[in-house]
Amino acid sequence: MIVNLIKSPTDFFNVFLIGFTQGSVYALVALGYTLVYGILQLINFAHGDVFALTGLVATTFISSLFNLDTGTAVLTIGGGLLVTFLGAAALGAAVNSSIEFVAYRRLRNAPRLAVLITAVGMSFIVQNVSLAIYDVNAKSVPHLVPGTPVFTVGGVHYDWDALFVVLVTAPVLVLLSWLVKSTKQGKAMRATSQDPEAAAIMGIDVNQTISFTFALAGALAGVGAVLFLTQYNIRYDTGFTLGLIAFTAAVLGGIGNLTGAVLGAILIGLIQAFNEGLSWFAPGGDWTKSIVFGLLIAILVFRPEGLLGERTPEGA
Amino acid sequence: MGPRGRRMREYTRGQAGRAARTSRLDLALAQWRRIPPRLRGLVPLFVLLSLAITYPFYVASLPTNIPVILTLPTVHDSVTIIVFVIMAVGLNVVVGYAGLLDLGYVAFYAIGAYTAGWLASGQFQQVNFHFGAIGVNSNETGIHISVWLVLLLAGAITAIGGILIGLPTLRLRGDYLAIVTLGFGEIIPQFVRNADNLHGFDLTHGTFGISPIDAPGFGHTLHNAVGLPVRYDDSFPPTPDRLFFWTVLAVLLLTVFCSMRLRDSRLGRAWIAIREDETAAGAMGIPLMRTKTWAYAIGAFFGGVAGAFVASFNSGAFPTQFDFNISVFLLCMVILGGMGSLWGVVVAGTILAWLNVEGLGNIGSWLNENVFPASHQIDVPKYTFGIYGIIIVLMMLFRPVGLIPERRRKREIEEGTRGSLDEPLYEMRGANEPGAGERGESGRIPRG
């Protein structure tokens, strides 16, 4: 890495920016894992597939419903994208909370293994819903946000489409942080995640709070999916690998910890970009999955509480 | 007079009443009951087994227009089905007995298949090593070890792999363990896909896979002595498919037998104790790490043997065979059958593997022909994994104990791990069957 920095600083910083952008998208998905894990101690395997499904529906929004293209007027694109974001977020929220309602709620007192296995099953079901509607081909949308540079310093250029991702992610993160820290609903979420029974005694509607958490996670996935779509194309099974990578990010940051999830996601984005973009001592894109999962295993084995998490008795 | 005395009185009264209505059928039943229970349990097994062994002889004459399923599987597909059942039995050791959720079992399958690829093919052209390989010219390059040995070696190497994976990860709590195994299940296929150029060394031949892999055989000496086939891939009758079928059936029986004996062994009881309550098991002096690692190693062993067998059967090991989907597919078999229930897993494994290999395609074409209109044809096999997802979720919601639940597991799930206070703390195996303990003594049918 340092060799790269010295050999070609421009490449290094370009790759750094790519990684940062990618990390922002991962952050939105990783937050979904962390929110749900924080409240139910459940790895919601279906989360990545909810991401893919909302992304695919967003392609319909953009391409068929609004007929957006690169030539469309800026305001129309902006409005269309805004509606797409809201629609995807609403869909993600609806799907994710219905998954909780249909499957996880009945198993709240079952052994944790049972819920986990159910989550794997739900993941396959959601994936196949995407497959049934959108078939096996990858879907993409026109490059709506132009790839022209915002600024160029030396050979380093920062493009509008990358900035767009950050411009969307940052307010969403601020909003989320406000929601969790300062609202009554956020207080209920924190209370439920600490002790559901005590929260129930205090008059908190635990079921409703958990539903809300799932909806929130789904909405974040929806926003993330639209952002992902502005850069890459999406397929019915995109969500599986992406979900695992985002989960790794959540674990890296300390699962259950919101700031940690964002930090972990950006780190993972950087690791991936460096691995794929650098020319010196980088194994290349073929090995990305191995490196990310290797990292996941290493974290879980050596520091299961993650970068920012607290060590819990069961976590060790 | 406790409850036992009352039950005894009722029992003898019932016997007296029945004796009055003795008929031919009752006598036959009585004779049947005089067979020791252990032997009696084996009878359906023998019937099934003889049906299975003779399957290649009568499969061709079976009807091909059975409603819904159309046909029964061909001998070739049956081999694949049985291999999957073997793996499901192996996974059942890890998930069912020891309660460790393993989402990366496919890694063991891959290690087994590639071990066979390394030890019984021309993959390593730099060396020329032959040991008991049948039908391979002694001047062919590569490592050629007898496939029978390779099966065992693959099992052993995979077991070592299982231990290596298990040692650092088995400390982790259930869902973290699941994720770590999933990670391994993703890394190993990617490794074999990419390891065609490790500093210039071709370890796995990348996406092309290793092919051809030697076929098993018994050689001329055994052929002349007892008539065993020289080589499996010779085209003389019996055909290769049949030979592979009988072999894999034997491997399955061996697997099931080992799995059964393991379950009842000291180690098996330790696994079940850990599954039921890890803390309590640890407090009782069960070495947790060692016991769990053994579960991993043994589960991996079966996976490795199955992988090596498939590699020899398909004469190749290809990276596309080792998807995450396979892990879930195997997990689905274990869940459907009932975690820890050996026979349940065998039955569910057979059904699901058949659905995967042939069944869903057949059912799909039957449905398209008879149910769906021509305008709405559905490609059923495309949704295989969605169907498995539905099976998993429905089972977990409505029948978490599986189709053929294991007795202990059923109680565990129905009553929680705590159990009620008025139930006995222990139970004797087979205490409810006549012939076991004093209660059985009085239950024996009077002669004459």
Chai-1 contact restraints between the chains, C-beta under 6 A:
chainA,res_idxA,chainB,res_idxB,connection_type,confidence,min_distance_angstrom,max_distance_angstrom,comment,restraint_id
A,I43,B,D175,contact,1.0,0.0,6.0,A-B,restraint_1
A,A103,B,V393,contact,1.0,0.0,6.0,A-B,restraint_2
A,R106,B,L397,contact,1.0,0.0,6.0,A-B,restraint_3
A,R112,B,G174,contact,1.0,0.0,6.0,A-B,restraint_4
A,L113,B,L101,contact,1.0,0.0,6.0,A-B,restraint_5
A,L113,B,G174,contact,1.0,0.0,6.0,A-B,restraint_6
A,A114,B,M396,contact,1.0,0.0,6.0,A-B,restraint_7
A,A114,B,P400,contact,1.0,0.0,6.0,A-B,restraint_8
A,L116,B,D175,contact,1.0,0.0,6.0,A-B,restraint_9
A,L116,B,A178,contact,1.0,0.0,6.0,A-B,restraint_10
A,I117,B,M396,contact,1.0,0.0,6.0,A-B,restraint_11
A,T118,B,V393,contact,1.0,0.0,6.0,A-B,restraint_12
A,T118,B,M396,contact,1.0,0.0,6.0,A-B,restraint_13
A,G121,B,G389,contact,1.0,0.0,6.0,A-B,restraint_14
A,G121,B,I392,contact,1.0,0.0,6.0,A-B,restraint_15
A,G121,B,V393,contact,1.0,0.0,6.0,A-B,restraint_16
A,F124,B,F385,contact,1.0,0.0,6.0,A-B,restraint_17
A,F124,B,G386,contact,1.0,0.0,6.0,A-B,restraint_18
A,F124,B,G389,contact,1.0,0.0,6.0,A-B,restraint_19
A,I125,B,G386,contact,1.0,0.0,6.0,A-B,restraint_20
A,I125,B,G389,contact,1.0,0.0,6.0,A-B,restraint_21
A,N128,B,Y383,contact,1.0,0.0,6.0,A-B,restraint_22
A,N128,B,G386,contact,1.0,0.0,6.0,A-B,restraint_23
A,D286,B,N194,contact,1.0,0.0,6.0,A-B,restraint_24
A,K289,B,E186,contact,1.0,0.0,6.0,A-B,restraint_25
A,K289,B,Q190,contact,1.0,0.0,6.0,A-B,restraint_26
A,S290,B,I187,contact,1.0,0.0,6.0,A-B,restraint_27
A,S290,B,Q190,contact,1.0,0.0,6.0,A-B,restraint_28
A,F293,B,G183,contact,1.0,0.0,6.0,A-B,restraint_29
A,F293,B,E186,contact,1.0,0.0,6.0,A-B,restraint_30
A,F293,B,I187,contact,1.0,0.0,6.0,A-B,restraint_31
A,L296,B,G183,contact,1.0,0.0,6.0,A-B,restraint_32
A,I297,B,V180,contact,1.0,0.0,6.0,A-B,restraint_33
A,I297,B,G183,contact,1.0,0.0,6.0,A-B,restraint_34
A,L300,B,L172,contact,1.0,0.0,6.0,A-B,restraint_35
A,L300,B,Y176,contact,1.0,0.0,6.0,A-B,restraint_36
A,L300,B,V180,contact,1.0,0.0,6.0,A-B,restraint_37
A,V301,B,P168,contact,1.0,0.0,6.0,A-B,restraint_38
A,E314,B,R173,contact,1.0,0.0,6.0,A-B,restraint_39
